[in-house]
Amino acid sequence: MARPQMLKLPEVLAELGMSRAAFYRLRARGQAPRLYKLPNGQLRVRRADLDAWLAGYEEAA
């Protein structure tokens, strides 16, 4: 089984065209895709989580 693709936070922000501060504001309101903290302290977002999150906003539009 293939491991899920994990994106670095700067990659996610670039794809969304969003600042880190705006992303964290969404996260504080529980409206951002889930972040995963790796043992080395780096943050990642699963590609599937990001795609599902984006699809939810497309449906709402």
C-alpha distance matrix in Angstrom:
0.0 3.8 6.5 9.2 12.2 15.0 18.6 21.6 24.5 26.8 24.3 24.2 28.0 28.5 26.5 28.5 31.7 32.3 33.9 32.3 35.2 34.6 30.9 32.0 34.7 32.1 30.0 33.2 33.8 30.3 29.7 27.0 23.2 21.9 22.1 20.0 21.9 20.2 21.9 23.9 25.3 23.8 22.8 19.8 19.0 15.7 15.9 15.2 17.9 20.3 19.9 20.5 23.4 24.9 24.7 26.6 29.4 29.6 30.2 32.8 34.6
3.8 0.0 3.8 6.4 8.7 11.8 15.2 18.3 21.2 23.3 20.7 20.9 24.6 25.0 23.1 25.3 28.4 29.1 30.6 29.3 32.3 31.8 28.1 29.4 32.2 29.8 27.8 31.1 31.9 28.6 27.7 24.8 21.1 20.0 19.8 17.9 19.8 18.1 20.2 21.7 23.0 21.1 20.1 16.9 16.3 13.0 13.0 13.0 15.9 17.7 17.5 18.7 21.4 22.6 22.8 25.0 27.3 27.5 28.6 31.1 32.7
6.5 3.8 0.0 3.8 6.4 8.7 12.3 15.2 18.1 20.5 18.3 18.3 22.0 22.8 21.2 23.2 26.3 26.6 27.8 26.1 29.1 28.8 25.1 26.2 29.1 26.9 24.7 27.9 28.9 25.7 25.1 22.0 18.3 16.9 16.4 14.2 16.0 14.4 16.6 18.2 19.3 17.4 16.5 13.4 13.1 10.1 11.0 11.4 13.7 15.6 16.2 17.4 19.6 21.1 21.7 23.6 25.8 26.5 27.7 29.9 31.5
9.2 6.4 3.8 0.0 3.8 6.2 9.7 12.9 15.4 17.9 15.6 15.1 18.9 19.8 18.0 19.7 22.9 23.2 24.7 23.2 26.1 25.5 21.8 23.0 25.8 23.4 21.5 24.8 25.6 22.4 21.6 18.5 14.8 13.8 13.6 12.2 14.6 13.8 16.7 18.1 18.5 16.2 14.5 11.1 9.9 6.6 7.3 7.7 10.0 11.8 12.5 13.7 15.8 17.3 18.1 20.0 22.1 22.8 24.1 26.2 27.8
12.2 8.7 6.4 3.8 0.0 3.8 6.5 10.0 12.8 14.7 12.1 12.1 15.9 16.5 14.8 17.0 19.9 20.5 21.9 20.7 23.9 23.4 19.9 21.4 24.3 22.2 20.5 24.1 25.1 22.2 21.0 17.6 14.1 13.6 13.0 12.1 14.3 13.5 16.7 17.4 17.6 14.7 13.0 9.4 8.4 5.8 5.5 7.8 10.0 10.6 11.4 13.6 15.2 16.1 17.4 19.6 21.2 21.8 23.7 25.6 26.8
15.0 11.8 8.7 6.2 3.8 0.0 3.8 6.7 9.5 11.9 10.0 10.0 13.5 14.6 13.7 15.5 18.2 18.3 19.2 17.6 20.7 20.6 17.0 18.3 21.5 19.7 17.8 21.2 22.6 20.0 19.0 15.5 12.2 11.3 9.9 9.0 10.9 10.5 13.9 14.3 14.1 11.1 9.3 5.7 5.5 4.5 5.9 8.9 9.6 9.9 11.9 14.0 14.7 15.8 17.9 19.6 20.8 22.0 24.0 25.5 26.6
18.6 15.2 12.3 9.7 6.5 3.8 0.0 3.8 6.4 8.3 6.2 6.5 10.0 10.9 10.4 12.4 14.8 14.9 15.8 14.4 17.8 17.7 14.5 16.1 19.3 17.8 16.4 19.9 21.4 19.2 17.9 14.2 11.5 11.5 9.8 9.9 11.6 11.7 15.3 14.9 14.1 10.6 8.5 5.3 5.1 6.1 6.4 10.1 10.3 9.1 11.5 14.2 14.1 14.6 17.3 19.0 19.5 20.7 23.3 24.4 25.1
21.6 18.3 15.2 12.9 10.0 6.7 3.8 0.0 3.8 5.6 5.3 6.5 8.8 10.1 10.9 12.6 14.2 13.8 13.9 12.1 15.6 16.2 13.2 14.5 18.0 17.2 15.7 18.9 20.9 19.3 18.3 14.5 12.6 12.3 9.7 9.9 10.5 10.7 14.1 12.9 11.7 8.0 6.4 4.8 6.6 9.0 10.0 13.5 13.0 11.6 14.5 16.9 16.1 16.7 19.7 21.2 21.2 22.8 25.5 26.2 26.7
24.5 21.2 18.1 15.4 12.8 9.5 6.4 3.8 0.0 3.8 5.3 5.0 6.1 8.6 9.9 10.6 11.9 10.7 10.4 8.4 11.9 12.5 9.6 10.9 14.3 13.8 12.6 15.7 17.8 16.6 15.6 11.9 10.9 11.0 8.5 10.0 10.7 12.1 15.5 14.3 12.2 8.7 6.3 5.9 6.8 10.2 11.2 14.3 12.9 11.0 14.3 16.5 14.9 15.4 18.8 19.8 19.3 21.3 24.1 24.3 24.7
26.8 23.3 20.5 17.9 14.7 11.9 8.3 5.6 3.8 0.0 3.8 5.4 5.0 6.1 8.5 9.8 10.1 9.6 9.1 8.1 11.9 12.7 10.7 12.5 15.7 15.6 15.1 18.0 20.1 19.4 18.0 14.4 13.8 14.5 12.3 13.8 14.2 15.2 18.3 16.5 14.6 11.1 9.6 9.4 10.2 13.2 13.3 16.7 15.7 13.2 16.0 18.6 17.0 16.7 20.3 21.5 20.5 22.1 25.3 25.5 25.4
24.3 20.7 18.3 15.6 12.1 10.0 6.2 5.3 5.3 3.8 0.0 3.8 5.5 5.1 6.2 8.6 9.7 10.4 11.3 11.0 14.7 14.7 12.3 14.8 17.7 16.8 16.4 19.8 21.3 20.2 18.3 14.7 13.4 14.5 12.8 14.2 15.3 16.0 19.3 18.0 16.6 12.8 11.0 9.4 9.4 11.4 10.6 14.2 13.9 11.2 13.4 16.5 15.4 14.8 18.0 19.9 19.1 20.2 23.4 24.1 23.9
24.2 20.9 18.3 15.1 12.1 10.0 6.5 6.5 5.0 5.4 3.8 0.0 3.8 5.5 5.1 6.2 8.4 8.5 10.0 9.7 13.0 12.2 9.5 12.3 14.9 13.4 13.3 16.8 18.0 16.7 14.6 11.0 9.9 11.6 10.6 12.8 14.6 16.1 19.7 18.9 17.0 13.5 10.7 8.8 7.5 9.7 9.0 12.1 11.1 8.1 10.7 13.4 11.9 11.4 14.9 16.3 15.6 17.0 20.1 20.6 20.7
28.0 24.6 22.0 18.9 15.9 13.5 10.0 8.8 6.1 5.0 5.5 3.8 0.0 3.8 5.5 5.1 5.7 5.1 6.3 6.8 10.1 9.4 7.6 10.7 12.9 12.2 12.8 15.9 17.2 16.7 14.6 11.4 11.5 13.4 12.4 15.0 16.4 18.2 21.6 20.4 18.1 14.8 12.2 11.4 10.6 13.3 12.7 15.5 14.1 10.9 13.4 15.8 13.6 12.8 16.5 17.6 16.1 17.7 20.9 20.9 20.5
28.5 25.0 22.8 19.8 16.5 14.6 10.9 10.1 8.6 6.1 5.1 5.5 3.8 0.0 3.8 5.4 5.0 6.7 8.3 9.7 13.0 12.3 11.1 14.3 16.4 15.7 16.5 19.7 20.8 20.3 17.9 14.8 14.6 16.7 15.7 17.9 19.2 20.5 23.8 22.4 20.5 16.9 14.8 13.6 12.9 15.0 13.7 16.8 16.1 12.7 14.4 17.4 15.7 14.0 17.5 19.2 17.5 18.4 21.9 22.3 21.4
26.5 23.1 21.2 18.0 14.8 13.7 10.4 10.9 9.9 8.5 6.2 5.1 5.5 3.8 0.0 3.8 5.6 7.9 10.7 12.1 15.1 13.6 12.0 15.4 17.2 15.6 16.6 20.0 20.5 19.6 16.8 13.8 13.2 15.7 15.5 17.8 19.7 21.0 24.6 23.7 21.9 18.3 15.8 13.8 12.1 13.4 11.3 14.0 13.8 10.1 11.1 14.3 13.0 10.9 14.1 16.2 14.8 15.2 18.8 19.5 18.7
28.5 25.3 23.2 19.7 17.0 15.5 12.4 12.6 10.6 9.8 8.6 6.2 5.1 5.4 3.8 0.0 3.8 5.3 8.7 10.5 12.8 10.6 9.3 13.1 14.2 12.5 14.0 17.3 17.5 17.0 13.9 11.4 11.7 14.7 14.9 17.9 20.0 21.9 25.6 24.8 22.6 19.2 16.3 14.6 12.6 14.3 12.7 14.7 13.6 9.8 11.1 13.5 11.4 9.3 12.8 14.2 12.2 13.2 16.7 16.8 16.0
31.7 28.4 26.3 22.9 19.9 18.2 14.8 14.2 11.9 10.1 9.7 8.4 5.7 5.0 5.6 3.8 0.0 3.8 7.0 9.8 11.9 10.1 10.1 13.7 14.6 13.8 15.7 18.5 19.0 19.1 16.2 13.9 14.8 17.6 17.4 20.4 22.0 23.9 27.3 26.1 23.8 20.5 17.9 16.9 15.5 17.6 16.1 18.4 17.2 13.5 14.9 17.3 15.0 12.8 16.3 17.5 15.0 15.9 19.5 19.2 17.9
32.3 29.1 26.6 23.2 20.5 18.3 14.9 13.8 10.7 9.6 10.4 8.5 5.1 6.7 7.9 5.3 3.8 0.0 3.8 6.6 8.3 6.4 6.6 10.1 11.0 10.6 12.6 15.1 15.8 16.3 13.8 11.7 13.2 15.8 15.5 18.7 20.1 22.4 25.7 24.6 21.9 18.9 16.3 15.8 14.6 17.3 16.6 18.7 16.9 13.5 15.6 17.4 14.5 13.2 16.9 17.3 14.9 16.6 19.9 19.1 18.3
33.9 30.6 27.8 24.7 21.9 19.2 15.8 13.9 10.4 9.1 11.3 10.0 6.3 8.3 10.7 8.7 7.0 3.8 0.0 3.8 5.4 5.2 6.3 8.7 9.9 10.9 12.4 14.3 15.8 16.8 15.0 12.8 14.6 16.5 15.5 18.5 19.2 21.6 24.6 23.2 20.2 17.6 15.4 15.8 15.5 18.6 18.6 21.0 18.8 15.8 18.4 20.2 17.1 16.4 20.1 20.3 18.0 20.1 23.3 22.2 21.5
32.3 29.3 26.1 23.2 20.7 17.6 14.4 12.1 8.4 8.1 11.0 9.7 6.8 9.7 12.1 10.5 9.8 6.6 3.8 0.0 3.8 5.5 5.1 6.2 8.6 10.0 10.4 12.2 14.4 15.1 14.1 11.7 13.3 14.4 12.8 15.6 15.9 18.4 21.3 19.9 16.8 14.4 12.3 13.4 13.5 17.1 17.8 20.2 17.8 15.3 18.5 19.9 17.0 17.0 20.8 20.8 19.1 21.5 24.4 23.4 23.3
35.2 32.3 29.1 26.1 23.9 20.7 17.8 15.6 11.9 11.9 14.7 13.0 10.1 13.0 15.1 12.8 11.9 8.3 5.4 3.8 0.0 3.8 5.4 5.2 6.2 8.8 9.7 10.4 12.6 14.2 13.6 12.1 14.6 15.7 14.6 17.6 17.9 20.8 23.4 22.2 18.8 17.0 14.9 16.2 16.2 19.7 20.6 22.6 19.8 17.5 20.6 21.6 18.2 18.5 22.2 21.5 19.5 22.4 24.9 23.3 23.3
34.6 31.8 28.8 25.5 23.4 20.6 17.7 16.2 12.5 12.7 14.7 12.2 9.4 12.3 13.6 10.6 10.1 6.4 5.2 5.5 3.8 0.0 3.8 5.4 5.0 6.4 8.6 9.9 10.9 12.6 11.1 10.0 12.9 14.8 14.6 18.0 19.1 22.1 25.1 24.3 20.9 18.9 16.2 16.7 15.8 19.0 19.4 21.0 18.1 15.6 18.4 19.1 15.6 15.5 19.1 18.3 16.1 18.9 21.4 19.7 19.6
30.9 28.1 25.1 21.8 19.9 17.0 14.5 13.2 9.6 10.7 12.3 9.5 7.6 11.1 12.0 9.3 10.1 6.6 6.3 5.1 5.4 3.8 0.0 3.8 5.4 5.2 6.2 8.7 10.1 10.5 9.1 7.0 9.4 11.1 10.9 14.4 15.7 18.8 22.0 21.5 18.2 16.0 12.9 13.2 12.1 15.3 16.0 17.5 14.6 12.4 15.5 16.2 12.8 13.3 16.9 16.3 14.7 17.6 20.1 18.9 19.2
32.0 29.4 26.2 23.0 21.4 18.3 16.1 14.5 10.9 12.5 14.8 12.3 10.7 14.3 15.4 13.1 13.7 10.1 8.7 6.2 5.2 5.4 3.8 0.0 3.8 5.3 4.7 6.0 8.6 9.5 9.5 8.0 10.5 11.1 10.5 13.8 14.5 17.9 20.7 20.3 16.7 15.3 12.5 13.6 13.2 16.6 18.0 19.4 16.2 14.7 18.1 18.3 15.0 16.2 19.6 18.5 17.3 20.6 22.6 21.2 21.9
34.7 32.2 29.1 25.8 24.3 21.5 19.3 18.0 14.3 15.7 17.7 14.9 12.9 16.4 17.2 14.2 14.6 11.0 9.9 8.6 6.2 5.0 5.4 3.8 0.0 3.8 5.3 5.1 6.5 8.8 8.6 8.6 12.0 13.2 13.4 16.9 18.0 21.5 24.2 24.0 20.4 19.1 16.2 17.1 16.2 19.2 20.4 21.3 17.9 16.4 19.4 19.2 15.6 16.6 19.8 18.1 16.5 19.9 21.7 19.7 20.4
32.1 29.8 26.9 23.4 22.2 19.7 17.8 17.2 13.8 15.6 16.8 13.4 12.2 15.7 15.6 12.5 13.8 10.6 10.9 10.0 8.8 6.4 5.2 5.3 3.8 0.0 3.8 5.5 5.2 6.3 5.0 5.3 9.0 10.9 12.0 15.7 17.5 21.0 24.1 24.3 20.9 19.2 15.9 16.0 14.3 16.9 17.8 18.3 14.8 13.3 16.1 15.6 11.9 13.1 16.2 14.4 13.0 16.5 18.2 16.3 17.3
30.0 27.8 24.7 21.5 20.5 17.8 16.4 15.7 12.6 15.1 16.4 13.3 12.8 16.5 16.6 14.0 15.7 12.6 12.4 10.4 9.7 8.6 6.2 4.7 5.3 3.8 0.0 3.8 5.3 4.9 5.5 4.7 7.6 8.2 9.0 12.5 14.2 17.8 20.8 21.3 17.8 16.6 13.2 13.6 12.3 15.0 16.7 17.2 13.5 12.8 16.1 15.4 12.1 14.2 17.1 15.4 14.9 18.5 19.9 18.4 20.0
33.2 31.1 27.9 24.8 24.1 21.2 19.9 18.9 15.7 18.0 19.8 16.8 15.9 19.7 20.0 17.3 18.5 15.1 14.3 12.2 10.4 9.9 8.7 6.0 5.1 5.5 3.8 0.0 3.8 5.5 7.5 8.2 11.2 11.3 11.9 15.0 16.1 19.9 22.4 22.9 19.3 18.7 15.7 16.7 15.8 18.5 20.4 20.8 17.0 16.6 19.7 18.8 15.5 17.6 20.3 18.2 17.5 21.2 22.3 20.4 22.0
33.8 31.9 28.9 25.6 25.1 22.6 21.4 20.9 17.8 20.1 21.3 18.0 17.2 20.8 20.5 17.5 19.0 15.8 15.8 14.4 12.6 10.9 10.1 8.6 6.5 5.2 5.3 3.8 0.0 3.8 5.5 7.9 11.2 12.1 13.7 17.1 18.8 22.6 25.3 26.0 22.5 21.7 18.4 18.8 17.1 19.4 20.8 20.6 16.9 16.4 19.1 17.6 14.2 16.2 18.5 15.9 15.2 19.0 19.7 17.4 19.2
30.3 28.6 25.7 22.4 22.2 20.0 19.2 19.3 16.6 19.4 20.2 16.7 16.7 20.3 19.6 17.0 19.1 16.3 16.8 15.1 14.2 12.6 10.5 9.5 8.8 6.3 4.9 5.5 3.8 0.0 3.8 5.9 8.4 8.9 11.2 14.4 16.7 20.3 23.2 24.3 21.1 20.2 16.7 16.6 14.6 16.4 18.1 17.5 13.7 13.9 16.5 14.7 11.6 14.3 16.4 13.8 14.0 17.7 18.2 16.5 18.8
29.7 27.7 25.1 21.6 21.0 19.0 17.9 18.3 15.6 18.0 18.3 14.6 14.6 17.9 16.8 13.9 16.2 13.8 15.0 14.1 13.6 11.1 9.1 9.5 8.6 5.0 5.5 7.5 5.5 3.8 0.0 3.8 6.9 9.0 11.6 15.2 17.8 21.2 24.5 25.4 22.3 20.7 17.0 16.3 13.7 15.4 16.2 15.7 12.1 11.5 13.8 12.2 8.7 10.9 13.1 10.7 10.3 14.1 14.9 13.3 15.3
27.0 24.8 22.0 18.5 17.6 15.5 14.2 14.5 11.9 14.4 14.7 11.0 11.4 14.8 13.8 11.4 13.9 11.7 12.8 11.7 12.1 10.0 7.0 8.0 8.6 5.3 4.7 8.2 7.9 5.9 3.8 0.0 3.8 6.3 8.5 12.2 14.9 18.1 21.5 22.2 19.2 17.3 13.6 12.6 10.1 12.1 13.0 13.2 9.6 8.6 11.5 10.8 7.5 9.6 12.5 11.1 10.9 14.3 15.8 14.9 16.5
23.2 21.1 18.3 14.8 14.1 12.2 11.5 12.6 10.9 13.8 13.4 9.9 11.5 14.6 13.2 11.7 14.8 13.2 14.6 13.3 14.6 12.9 9.4 10.5 12.0 9.0 7.6 11.2 11.2 8.4 6.9 3.8 0.0 3.8 6.5 9.8 13.1 15.9 19.5 20.4 17.9 15.8 12.0 10.2 7.1 8.5 9.7 9.6 6.0 5.7 9.0 8.5 6.0 8.8 11.4 10.8 11.6 14.4 15.9 15.9 17.7
21.9 20.0 16.9 13.8 13.6 11.3 11.5 12.3 11.0 14.5 14.5 11.6 13.4 16.7 15.7 14.7 17.6 15.8 16.5 14.4 15.7 14.8 11.1 11.1 13.2 10.9 8.2 11.3 12.1 8.9 9.0 6.3 3.8 0.0 3.8 6.6 9.9 12.9 16.3 17.7 15.3 13.7 10.0 8.6 6.3 7.9 10.4 10.4 6.9 8.1 11.5 10.8 9.3 12.4 14.6 13.9 15.2 18.0 19.2 19.2 21.3
22.1 19.8 16.4 13.6 13.0 9.9 9.8 9.7 8.5 12.3 12.8 10.6 12.4 15.7 15.5 14.9 17.4 15.5 15.5 12.8 14.6 14.6 10.9 10.5 13.4 12.0 9.0 11.9 13.7 11.2 11.6 8.5 6.5 3.8 0.0 3.8 6.6 9.7 13.1 14.1 11.6 9.9 6.3 5.7 5.1 7.9 10.9 12.1 9.2 9.9 13.5 13.7 12.2 14.8 17.5 17.2 18.0 20.8 22.3 22.4 24.1
20.0 17.9 14.2 12.2 12.1 9.0 9.9 9.9 10.0 13.8 14.2 12.8 15.0 17.9 17.8 17.9 20.4 18.7 18.5 15.6 17.6 18.0 14.4 13.8 16.9 15.7 12.5 15.0 17.1 14.4 15.2 12.2 9.8 6.6 3.8 0.0 3.8 6.3 9.7 11.3 9.4 8.3 5.6 5.1 6.1 8.0 11.7 12.8 10.8 12.1 15.5 15.8 15.0 17.7 20.0 20.0 21.2 23.8 25.2 25.6 27.4
21.9 19.8 16.0 14.6 14.3 10.9 11.6 10.5 10.7 14.2 15.3 14.6 16.4 19.2 19.7 20.0 22.0 20.1 19.2 15.9 17.9 19.1 15.7 14.5 18.0 17.5 14.2 16.1 18.8 16.7 17.8 14.9 13.1 9.9 6.6 3.8 0.0 3.8 6.7 8.0 5.8 5.7 4.6 6.4 9.0 11.2 14.7 16.4 14.5 15.5 19.0 19.5 18.6 21.0 23.6 23.6 24.5 27.1 28.7 28.9 30.6
20.2 18.1 14.4 13.8 13.5 10.5 11.7 10.7 12.1 15.2 16.0 16.1 18.2 20.5 21.0 21.9 23.9 22.4 21.6 18.4 20.8 22.1 18.8 17.9 21.5 21.0 17.8 19.9 22.6 20.3 21.2 18.1 15.9 12.9 9.7 6.3 3.8 0.0 3.8 5.4 5.2 5.4 6.2 7.4 10.5 12.0 15.4 17.3 16.2 17.3 20.4 21.3 20.9 23.2 25.6 26.0 27.1 29.4 31.1 31.7 33.3
21.9 20.2 16.6 16.7 16.7 13.9 15.3 14.1 15.5 18.3 19.3 19.7 21.6 23.8 24.6 25.6 27.3 25.7 24.6 21.3 23.4 25.1 22.0 20.7 24.2 24.1 20.8 22.4 25.3 23.2 24.5 21.5 19.5 16.3 13.1 9.7 6.7 3.8 0.0 3.8 5.4 7.5 9.5 11.2 14.4 15.7 19.1 20.8 19.8 21.1 24.2 25.0 24.6 26.9 29.3 29.7 30.8 33.2 34.8 35.3 37.0
23.9 21.7 18.2 18.1 17.4 14.3 14.9 12.9 14.3 16.5 18.0 18.9 20.4 22.4 23.7 24.8 26.1 24.6 23.2 19.9 22.2 24.3 21.5 20.3 24.0 24.3 21.3 22.9 26.0 24.3 25.4 22.2 20.4 17.7 14.1 11.3 8.0 5.4 3.8 0.0 3.8 5.7 9.0 11.3 14.9 16.8 19.7 22.1 21.2 21.7 25.0 26.2 25.6 27.5 30.2 30.8 31.5 33.8 35.8 36.2 37.5
25.3 23.0 19.3 18.5 17.6 14.1 14.1 11.7 12.2 14.6 16.6 17.0 18.1 20.5 21.9 22.6 23.8 21.9 20.2 16.8 18.8 20.9 18.2 16.7 20.4 20.9 17.8 19.3 22.5 21.1 22.3 19.2 17.9 15.3 11.6 9.4 5.8 5.2 5.4 3.8 0.0 3.8 6.6 9.7 13.3 15.8 18.9 21.2 19.6 20.0 23.5 24.6 23.5 25.4 28.3 28.6 29.1 31.6 33.6 33.7 35.0
23.8 21.1 17.4 16.2 14.7 11.1 10.6 8.0 8.7 11.1 12.8 13.5 14.8 16.9 18.3 19.2 20.5 18.9 17.6 14.4 17.0 18.9 16.0 15.3 19.1 19.2 16.6 18.7 21.7 20.2 20.7 17.3 15.8 13.7 9.9 8.3 5.7 5.4 7.5 5.7 3.8 0.0 3.8 6.7 10.4 13.1 15.8 18.5 17.2 17.1 20.5 22.0 21.0 22.6 25.6 26.1 26.5 28.8 31.0 31.2 32.3
22.8 20.1 16.5 14.5 13.0 9.3 8.5 6.4 6.3 9.6 11.0 10.7 12.2 14.8 15.8 16.3 17.9 16.3 15.4 12.3 14.9 16.2 12.9 12.5 16.2 15.9 13.2 15.7 18.4 16.7 17.0 13.6 12.0 10.0 6.3 5.6 4.6 6.2 9.5 9.0 6.6 3.8 0.0 3.8 7.1 10.2 13.0 15.5 13.8 13.6 17.2 18.5 17.2 19.0 22.0 22.4 22.8 25.2 27.3 27.5 28.7
19.8 16.9 13.4 11.1 9.4 5.7 5.3 4.8 5.9 9.4 9.4 8.8 11.4 13.6 13.8 14.6 16.9 15.8 15.8 13.4 16.2 16.7 13.2 13.6 17.1 16.0 13.6 16.7 18.8 16.6 16.3 12.6 10.2 8.6 5.7 5.1 6.4 7.4 11.2 11.3 9.7 6.7 3.8 0.0 3.8 6.6 9.3 11.9 10.6 10.6 13.9 15.4 14.7 16.3 19.1 19.9 20.6 22.6 24.7 25.4 26.6
19.0 16.3 13.1 9.9 8.4 5.5 5.1 6.6 6.8 10.2 9.4 7.5 10.6 12.9 12.1 12.6 15.5 14.6 15.5 13.5 16.2 15.8 12.1 13.2 16.2 14.3 12.3 15.8 17.1 14.6 13.7 10.1 7.1 6.3 5.1 6.1 9.0 10.5 14.4 14.9 13.3 10.4 7.1 3.8 0.0 3.8 6.3 8.5 7.0 6.9 10.2 11.6 11.0 12.7 15.4 16.2 17.1 19.0 21.0 21.8 23.1
15.7 13.0 10.1 6.6 5.8 4.5 6.1 9.0 10.2 13.2 11.4 9.7 13.3 15.0 13.4 14.3 17.6 17.3 18.6 17.1 19.7 19.0 15.3 16.6 19.2 16.9 15.0 18.5 19.4 16.4 15.4 12.1 8.5 7.9 7.9 8.0 11.2 12.0 15.7 16.8 15.8 13.1 10.2 6.6 3.8 0.0 3.8 5.4 5.2 6.4 8.7 10.0 10.6 12.4 14.3 15.6 17.1 18.6 20.2 21.6 23.2
15.9 13.0 11.0 7.3 5.5 5.9 6.4 10.0 11.2 13.3 10.6 9.0 12.7 13.7 11.3 12.7 16.1 16.6 18.6 17.8 20.6 19.4 16.0 18.0 20.4 17.8 16.7 20.4 20.8 18.1 16.2 13.0 9.7 10.4 10.9 11.7 14.7 15.4 19.1 19.7 18.9 15.8 13.0 9.3 6.3 3.8 0.0 3.8 5.5 5.2 6.1 8.6 9.8 10.6 12.2 14.3 15.6 16.4 18.4 20.2 21.3
15.2 13.0 11.4 7.7 7.8 8.9 10.1 13.5 14.3 16.7 14.2 12.1 15.5 16.8 14.0 14.7 18.4 18.7 21.0 20.2 22.6 21.0 17.5 19.4 21.3 18.3 17.2 20.8 20.6 17.5 15.7 13.2 9.6 10.4 12.1 12.8 16.4 17.3 20.8 22.1 21.2 18.5 15.5 11.9 8.5 5.4 3.8 0.0 3.8 5.5 5.1 6.1 8.5 9.9 10.4 12.3 14.5 15.2 16.4 18.5 20.2
17.9 15.9 13.7 10.0 10.0 9.6 10.3 13.0 12.9 15.7 13.9 11.1 14.1 16.1 13.8 13.6 17.2 16.9 18.8 17.8 19.8 18.1 14.6 16.2 17.9 14.8 13.5 17.0 16.9 13.7 12.1 9.6 6.0 6.9 9.2 10.8 14.5 16.2 19.8 21.2 19.6 17.2 13.8 10.6 7.0 5.2 5.5 3.8 0.0 3.8 5.5 5.2 6.0 8.6 9.8 10.6 12.7 14.3 15.5 16.9 18.8
20.3 17.7 15.6 11.8 10.6 9.9 9.1 11.6 11.0 13.2 11.2 8.1 10.9 12.7 10.1 9.8 13.5 13.5 15.8 15.3 17.5 15.6 12.4 14.7 16.4 13.3 12.8 16.6 16.4 13.9 11.5 8.6 5.7 8.1 9.9 12.1 15.5 17.3 21.1 21.7 20.0 17.1 13.6 10.6 6.9 6.4 5.2 5.5 3.8 0.0 3.8 5.5 5.0 6.1 8.5 9.9 10.9 12.4 14.4 15.6 16.9
19.9 17.5 16.2 12.5 11.4 11.9 11.5 14.5 14.3 16.0 13.4 10.7 13.4 14.4 11.1 11.1 14.9 15.6 18.4 18.5 20.6 18.4 15.5 18.1 19.4 16.1 16.1 19.7 19.1 16.5 13.8 11.5 9.0 11.5 13.5 15.5 19.0 20.4 24.2 25.0 23.5 20.5 17.2 13.9 10.2 8.7 6.1 5.1 5.5 3.8 0.0 3.8 5.4 5.1 6.1 8.7 10.1 10.4 12.3 14.4 15.5
20.5 18.7 17.4 13.7 13.6 14.0 14.2 16.9 16.5 18.6 16.5 13.4 15.8 17.4 14.3 13.5 17.3 17.4 20.2 19.9 21.6 19.1 16.2 18.3 19.2 15.6 15.4 18.8 17.6 14.7 12.2 10.8 8.5 10.8 13.7 15.8 19.5 21.3 25.0 26.2 24.6 22.0 18.5 15.4 11.6 10.0 8.6 6.1 5.2 5.5 3.8 0.0 3.8 5.5 5.0 6.3 8.9 9.8 10.6 12.5 14.5
23.4 21.4 19.6 15.8 15.2 14.7 14.1 16.1 14.9 17.0 15.4 11.9 13.6 15.7 13.0 11.4 15.0 14.5 17.1 17.0 18.2 15.6 12.8 15.0 15.6 11.9 12.1 15.5 14.2 11.6 8.7 7.5 6.0 9.3 12.2 15.0 18.6 20.9 24.6 25.6 23.5 21.0 17.2 14.7 11.0 10.6 9.8 8.5 6.0 5.0 5.4 3.8 0.0 3.8 5.5 5.2 6.7 9.0 10.2 11.0 12.9
24.9 22.6 21.1 17.3 16.1 15.8 14.6 16.7 15.4 16.7 14.8 11.4 12.8 14.0 10.9 9.3 12.8 13.2 16.4 17.0 18.5 15.5 13.3 16.2 16.6 13.1 14.2 17.6 16.2 14.3 10.9 9.6 8.8 12.4 14.8 17.7 21.0 23.2 26.9 27.5 25.4 22.6 19.0 16.3 12.7 12.4 10.6 9.9 8.6 6.1 5.1 5.5 3.8 0.0 3.8 5.4 5.2 6.3 8.8 10.0 10.8
24.7 22.8 21.7 18.1 17.4 17.9 17.3 19.7 18.8 20.3 18.0 14.9 16.5 17.5 14.1 12.8 16.3 16.9 20.1 20.8 22.2 19.1 16.9 19.6 19.8 16.2 17.1 20.3 18.5 16.4 13.1 12.5 11.4 14.6 17.5 20.0 23.6 25.6 29.3 30.2 28.3 25.6 22.0 19.1 15.4 14.3 12.2 10.4 9.8 8.5 6.1 5.0 5.5 3.8 0.0 3.8 5.4 5.0 6.2 8.6 10.0
26.6 25.0 23.6 20.0 19.6 19.6 19.0 21.2 19.8 21.5 19.9 16.3 17.6 19.2 16.2 14.2 17.5 17.3 20.3 20.8 21.5 18.3 16.3 18.5 18.1 14.4 15.4 18.2 15.9 13.8 10.7 11.1 10.8 13.9 17.2 20.0 23.6 26.0 29.7 30.8 28.6 26.1 22.4 19.9 16.2 15.6 14.3 12.3 10.6 9.9 8.7 6.3 5.2 5.4 3.8 0.0 3.8 5.5 5.3 6.3 8.9
29.4 27.3 25.8 22.1 21.2 20.8 19.5 21.2 19.3 20.5 19.1 15.6 16.1 17.5 14.8 12.2 15.0 14.9 18.0 19.1 19.5 16.1 14.7 17.3 16.5 13.0 14.9 17.5 15.2 14.0 10.3 10.9 11.6 15.2 18.0 21.2 24.5 27.1 30.8 31.5 29.1 26.5 22.8 20.6 17.1 17.1 15.6 14.5 12.7 10.9 10.1 8.9 6.7 5.2 5.4 3.8 0.0 3.8 5.4 5.0 6.2
29.6 27.5 26.5 22.8 21.8 22.0 20.7 22.8 21.3 22.1 20.2 17.0 17.7 18.4 15.2 13.2 15.9 16.6 20.1 21.5 22.4 18.9 17.6 20.6 19.9 16.5 18.5 21.2 19.0 17.7 14.1 14.3 14.4 18.0 20.8 23.8 27.1 29.4 33.2 33.8 31.6 28.8 25.2 22.6 19.0 18.6 16.4 15.2 14.3 12.4 10.4 9.8 9.0 6.3 5.0 5.5 3.8 0.0 3.8 5.4 5.3
30.2 28.6 27.7 24.1 23.7 24.0 23.3 25.5 24.1 25.3 23.4 20.1 20.9 21.9 18.8 16.7 19.5 19.9 23.3 24.4 24.9 21.4 20.1 22.6 21.7 18.2 19.9 22.3 19.7 18.2 14.9 15.8 15.9 19.2 22.3 25.2 28.7 31.1 34.8 35.8 33.6 31.0 27.3 24.7 21.0 20.2 18.4 16.4 15.5 14.4 12.3 10.6 10.2 8.8 6.2 5.3 5.4 3.8 0.0 3.8 5.5
32.8 31.1 29.9 26.2 25.6 25.5 24.4 26.2 24.3 25.5 24.1 20.6 20.9 22.3 19.5 16.8 19.2 19.1 22.2 23.4 23.3 19.7 18.9 21.2 19.7 16.3 18.4 20.4 17.4 16.5 13.3 14.9 15.9 19.2 22.4 25.6 28.9 31.7 35.3 36.2 33.7 31.2 27.5 25.4 21.8 21.6 20.2 18.5 16.9 15.6 14.4 12.5 11.0 10.0 8.6 6.3 5.0 5.4 3.8 0.0 3.8
34.6 32.7 31.5 27.8 26.8 26.6 25.1 26.7 24.7 25.4 23.9 20.7 20.5 21.4 18.7 16.0 17.9 18.3 21.5 23.3 23.3 19.6 19.2 21.9 20.4 17.3 20.0 22.0 19.2 18.8 15.3 16.5 17.7 21.3 24.1 27.4 30.6 33.3 37.0 37.5 35.0 32.3 28.7 26.6 23.1 23.2 21.3 20.2 18.8 16.9 15.5 14.5 12.9 10.8 10.0 8.9 6.2 5.3 5.5 3.8 0.0
